[in-house]
Amino acid sequence: MSDHLTRDFVGYGANPPDPQWPGGAKLALNFVINVEEGGEPSVPDGDAATEASLTEAGGDPMPGRNLAAETMFEYGSRVGFWRIARLFTERGLPATAMACGLALERNPQIATFLREADFDACAHGWRWEHHRLLSREEEKERIARTVAAFRQHLGAPPAGWYCRYGPSLNTRALLVEHGGFLYDSDAYNDELPYWTTVGGMSHLVVPYSLVTNDAKFIRGGTSTAEDFFVNLKDAFDWLRAEGASRPKMMSVGLHLRVAGHPGRAAGLARFLDYASRHDDVWICRRDAIARHWRTRHPPVT
């Protein structure tokens, strides 16, 4: 294991380990539902401008308060969350909620649902903000505040951590210093979990993906539900075929204000039904992947 700030261009190389997924599954499939609404930068919260990223107004940023973009975020928590949640609960499928602490505080109905559903929760920061712009002390405070919010609103601390698009140079060290995290997902460099070293201690990384992610609807490359379905299906089929000899994991990222719209949710529903028909795939929560890896592939010291 190398230090977490040392770049590694080799990884597992040509011979990745057999993850030994439960039941001999060829693929571990995890769905991530990002709960950010209410935690985004906004003028009423003291920010200079309204956040417009991953909204229909994302290509038209404007200074100051943007009431249109505000309502696009509100759609996500008012409507989108419940549509996406129903798709999973109706099919009896698990998922992972990557939630901002402030978003949970501002929507107790979502927090109540997460307490009762077969979803696990991963911390997505106190707010939906760039941690690399925070000082070490600011980030330390954010982590502690987020964990406290999870305990208060979900009844348990978060199993994992994921920053907005990327950690700061201090994030992993602060997570280890705080303690209690099984993993973080602040990496996009592999299709299997891996161990790294933080301050002389072993720390688990469960990589995420922005490729099999509904952000493509806003950033280009995906226009229709069929586009989304085909992208997910092709990745799924490829990884499942490889899984006959080299099983991997697949993360599907969803946003309430993006995939929660009807014409996009249709593609997600299609993929959920398709993936569910394969009994050699482990559809699972993210904390289950982390716990499995820690048991079957503990760090080599």
C-alpha positions as CSV (number, residue, x, y, z in Angstrom):
1,M,0.0,0.0,0.0
2,S,1.2,3.5,-0.9
3,D,0.5,6.7,0.9
4,H,-2.9,8.1,-0.1
5,L,-1.3,11.2,-1.7
6,T,1.1,9.2,-3.8
7,R,-0.2,8.7,-7.3
8,D,-0.5,5.1,-8.4
9,F,-0.7,4.3,-12.1
10,V,-0.5,0.5,-11.7
11,G,-3.1,-0.5,-9.1
12,Y,-4.0,-4.2,-9.4
13,G,-2.6,-4.3,-12.9
14,A,-3.2,-7.4,-15.1
15,N,-4.1,-9.6,-12.1
16,P,-6.8,-8.0,-10.0
17,P,-7.9,-10.1,-6.9
18,D,-11.0,-12.2,-7.0
19,P,-13.4,-10.1,-4.8
20,Q,-15.3,-13.3,-3.9
21,W,-18.6,-11.5,-4.0
22,P,-21.4,-13.3,-2.1
23,G,-22.9,-16.3,-3.9
24,G,-20.1,-16.2,-6.4
25,A,-21.6,-13.1,-8.1
26,K,-19.9,-11.9,-11.3
27,L,-20.6,-8.3,-10.5
28,A,-21.4,-6.1,-7.4
29,L,-23.9,-3.5,-8.5
30,N,-24.5,-0.4,-6.3
31,F,-26.9,2.4,-6.9
32,V,-26.0,5.8,-5.3
33,I,-28.8,8.3,-4.8
34,N,-27.3,11.8,-4.1
35,V,-29.3,13.8,-1.6
36,E,-27.9,17.4,-2.0
37,E,-31.0,19.6,-2.2
38,G,-31.0,22.2,0.6
39,G,-27.2,21.8,1.0
40,E,-26.2,23.6,-2.2
41,P,-24.7,27.1,-2.1
42,S,-27.5,29.7,-2.1
43,V,-27.8,33.4,-1.4
44,P,-30.3,32.9,1.5
45,D,-27.5,30.8,3.2
46,G,-25.0,33.6,2.7
47,D,-23.3,32.6,-0.5
48,A,-22.6,35.1,-3.3
49,A,-24.6,33.3,-5.9
50,T,-27.1,30.5,-6.4
51,E,-25.7,27.1,-7.3
52,A,-26.8,26.0,-10.8
53,S,-24.7,22.9,-11.3
54,L,-26.6,19.8,-12.4
55,T,-29.7,21.7,-13.2
56,E,-31.4,22.6,-16.4
57,A,-29.9,26.1,-16.0
58,G,-26.4,24.7,-15.5
59,G,-25.1,26.1,-18.8
60,D,-26.4,29.6,-18.0
61,P,-24.7,30.7,-14.8
62,M,-25.7,34.1,-13.4
63,P,-24.5,36.3,-10.5
64,G,-26.5,36.7,-7.4
65,R,-29.7,34.9,-6.7
66,N,-31.2,32.6,-9.3
67,L,-34.8,31.8,-8.4
68,A,-35.2,29.4,-11.3
69,A,-32.2,27.3,-10.3
70,E,-33.5,27.3,-6.7
71,T,-36.7,25.7,-7.7
72,M,-34.9,23.1,-9.8
73,F,-33.1,22.0,-6.7
74,E,-36.4,22.0,-4.8
75,Y,-37.9,19.8,-7.4
76,G,-35.3,17.2,-6.5
77,S,-36.3,16.9,-2.9
78,R,-40.0,17.6,-3.3
79,V,-40.7,15.2,-6.2
80,G,-37.6,13.5,-7.6
81,F,-36.5,11.8,-4.4
82,W,-39.9,10.1,-4.0
83,R,-40.1,8.9,-7.6
84,I,-36.6,7.4,-7.4
85,A,-37.2,5.9,-4.0
86,R,-40.4,4.2,-5.2
87,L,-38.5,2.6,-8.1
88,F,-36.3,0.8,-5.6
89,T,-38.8,0.0,-2.9
90,E,-41.4,-1.4,-5.4
91,R,-38.7,-3.8,-6.6
92,G,-37.3,-4.5,-3.2
93,L,-33.9,-3.3,-4.2
94,P,-31.3,-1.7,-1.9
95,A,-29.5,1.6,-2.6
96,T,-27.0,4.0,-1.0
97,A,-28.0,7.5,-0.1
98,M,-25.0,9.9,-0.4
99,A,-26.5,12.7,1.7
100,C,-25.5,16.2,2.8
101,G,-26.1,16.8,6.5
102,L,-27.9,20.0,5.9
103,A,-30.1,18.4,3.3
104,L,-31.2,15.8,5.9
105,E,-31.9,18.6,8.4
106,R,-34.1,20.5,6.0
107,N,-36.1,17.5,4.8
108,P,-37.1,15.3,7.8
109,Q,-39.4,13.2,5.6
110,I,-36.5,12.1,3.5
111,A,-34.5,11.4,6.7
112,T,-37.4,9.3,8.1
113,F,-37.6,7.3,4.8
114,L,-33.9,6.6,5.0
115,R,-34.1,5.4,8.5
116,E,-36.8,2.8,7.6
117,A,-35.8,1.8,4.0
118,D,-33.2,-0.8,3.0
119,F,-30.8,2.0,2.1
120,D,-27.5,2.7,3.7
121,A,-26.2,6.3,4.1
122,C,-22.8,7.8,3.1
123,A,-21.9,11.3,4.1
124,H,-21.7,13.8,1.2
125,G,-20.5,16.7,3.3
126,W,-22.4,19.1,5.5
127,R,-23.2,21.1,2.4
128,W,-22.7,20.4,-1.3
129,E,-19.5,22.4,-1.5
130,H,-15.9,22.0,-2.7
131,H,-13.8,20.7,0.2
132,R,-10.6,21.6,-1.6
133,L,-11.5,25.3,-1.1
134,L,-11.8,24.8,2.7
135,S,-9.1,25.3,5.3
136,R,-8.1,22.3,7.3
137,E,-10.0,23.5,10.4
138,E,-13.1,24.4,8.3
139,E,-13.1,20.9,6.8
140,K,-12.6,19.2,10.2
141,E,-15.6,21.1,11.5
142,R,-17.7,20.1,8.5
143,I,-16.9,16.4,9.0
144,A,-17.8,16.5,12.7
145,R,-21.0,18.5,12.0
146,T,-22.0,16.0,9.3
147,V,-21.5,13.0,11.4
148,A,-23.6,14.6,14.2
149,A,-26.4,15.3,11.7
150,F,-26.4,11.7,10.6
151,R,-26.6,10.5,14.2
152,Q,-29.4,13.0,14.9
153,H,-31.5,12.5,11.8
154,L,-30.7,8.9,10.8
155,G,-29.9,7.4,14.2
156,A,-26.4,6.2,13.2
157,P,-23.2,7.7,11.9
158,P,-22.4,7.4,8.2
159,A,-20.5,4.4,7.1
160,G,-18.6,6.2,4.3
161,W,-17.7,9.6,3.0
162,Y,-17.8,11.3,-0.4
163,C,-16.9,14.9,-1.2
164,R,-18.3,17.0,-4.0
165,Y,-16.2,15.7,-7.0
166,G,-12.9,15.6,-5.1
167,P,-11.4,15.7,-1.7
168,S,-8.9,18.3,-0.4
169,L,-5.3,17.3,0.5
170,N,-6.5,17.0,4.1
171,T,-9.8,15.0,3.7
172,R,-8.6,11.5,4.2
173,A,-6.3,12.4,7.0
174,L,-9.2,14.2,8.7
175,L,-11.6,11.2,8.2
176,V,-9.0,8.8,9.8
177,E,-8.5,11.3,12.6
178,H,-12.2,11.6,13.3
179,G,-12.6,7.8,13.1
180,G,-15.6,5.6,12.6
181,F,-15.6,5.6,8.7
182,L,-15.5,2.2,7.0
183,Y,-14.4,3.8,3.7
184,D,-14.4,6.8,1.5
185,S,-15.4,7.0,-2.2
186,D,-13.3,10.0,-3.2
187,A,-11.6,8.2,-6.1
188,Y,-12.5,7.3,-9.7
189,N,-9.5,5.1,-10.4
190,D,-10.6,1.5,-10.2
191,E,-13.5,-1.0,-10.4
192,L,-12.6,-2.7,-7.1
193,P,-12.0,-1.4,-3.6
194,Y,-8.5,-1.0,-2.5
195,W,-6.4,-0.1,0.6
196,T,-4.3,2.9,1.0
197,T,-2.2,4.3,3.9
198,V,-3.1,7.4,5.7
199,G,-0.9,8.6,8.5
200,G,0.5,5.1,8.9
201,M,-3.0,3.5,9.1
202,S,-4.8,1.4,6.5
203,H,-7.8,3.1,5.0
204,L,-10.3,1.5,2.5
205,V,-11.3,3.3,-0.7
206,V,-14.5,2.2,-2.6
207,P,-14.2,4.0,-5.9
208,Y,-17.1,5.8,-7.5
209,S,-17.9,6.7,-11.1
210,L,-19.0,9.7,-13.0
211,V,-19.4,7.7,-16.2
212,T,-22.4,5.5,-15.3
213,N,-24.0,8.6,-13.8
214,D,-27.0,10.7,-14.6
215,A,-24.8,13.8,-14.6
216,K,-24.4,13.0,-18.3
217,F,-27.9,14.3,-18.9
218,I,-26.7,17.8,-17.9
219,R,-23.2,17.7,-19.2
220,G,-23.9,16.2,-22.6
221,G,-23.6,12.7,-24.0
222,T,-27.0,11.6,-22.7
223,S,-30.3,13.0,-23.9
224,T,-33.0,10.4,-23.5
225,A,-34.1,7.6,-21.2
226,E,-33.0,5.2,-23.9
227,D,-29.5,6.7,-24.0
228,F,-29.2,6.3,-20.2
229,F,-30.5,2.8,-20.3
230,V,-28.1,1.7,-23.1
231,N,-25.1,3.3,-21.4
232,L,-25.9,1.4,-18.1
233,K,-26.8,-1.8,-19.9
234,D,-23.6,-1.9,-22.0
235,A,-21.4,-1.3,-18.9
236,F,-23.4,-3.9,-17.0
237,D,-23.1,-6.5,-19.8
238,W,-19.4,-5.9,-20.3
239,L,-18.6,-6.2,-16.6
240,R,-20.8,-9.2,-16.1
241,A,-19.1,-11.0,-19.0
242,E,-15.6,-10.1,-17.6
243,G,-16.9,-11.3,-14.2
244,A,-16.7,-14.9,-15.4
245,S,-12.9,-14.6,-14.6
246,R,-12.4,-11.2,-13.1
247,P,-15.4,-9.9,-11.1
248,K,-15.7,-6.2,-10.5
249,M,-18.1,-3.6,-9.1
250,M,-20.3,-1.0,-10.8
251,S,-21.5,2.2,-9.3
252,V,-24.6,4.0,-10.8
253,G,-24.9,7.6,-9.7
254,L,-28.3,9.3,-9.5
255,H,-29.4,12.8,-8.6
256,L,-32.9,13.7,-7.4
257,R,-33.2,16.8,-9.7
258,V,-31.8,14.9,-12.7
259,A,-33.0,11.3,-12.8
260,G,-36.0,12.2,-10.8
261,H,-37.7,13.7,-13.8
262,P,-40.2,11.3,-15.6
263,G,-38.5,11.1,-19.0
264,R,-35.2,10.1,-17.3
265,A,-36.6,7.9,-14.5
266,A,-38.0,5.7,-17.3
267,G,-34.5,4.8,-18.3
268,L,-33.6,4.0,-14.7
269,A,-36.7,1.8,-14.3
270,R,-35.8,-0.1,-17.5
271,F,-32.3,-0.7,-16.2
272,L,-33.4,-1.8,-12.7
273,D,-35.7,-4.4,-14.3
274,Y,-33.0,-5.6,-16.7
275,A,-30.4,-5.9,-13.9
276,S,-32.8,-7.7,-11.6
277,R,-33.3,-10.5,-14.1
278,H,-29.7,-11.7,-13.6
279,D,-29.2,-13.9,-10.6
280,D,-25.5,-13.9,-10.9
281,V,-25.2,-10.2,-9.9
282,W,-25.1,-8.9,-6.4
283,I,-27.2,-5.7,-6.2
284,C,-26.1,-4.3,-2.9
285,R,-25.5,-1.3,-0.6
286,R,-22.2,0.4,-0.5
287,D,-21.6,-0.4,3.1
288,A,-22.0,-4.1,2.3
289,I,-19.2,-3.8,-0.3
290,A,-17.0,-2.1,2.3
291,R,-17.7,-4.7,5.0
292,H,-17.2,-7.6,2.5
293,W,-13.9,-6.2,1.4
294,R,-12.7,-5.7,4.9
295,T,-13.6,-9.3,5.8
296,R,-12.3,-11.1,2.6
297,H,-9.4,-8.7,1.7
298,P,-8.1,-7.2,4.9
299,P,-5.0,-4.9,4.5
300,V,-1.7,-6.6,4.2
301,T,0.6,-5.2,6.9
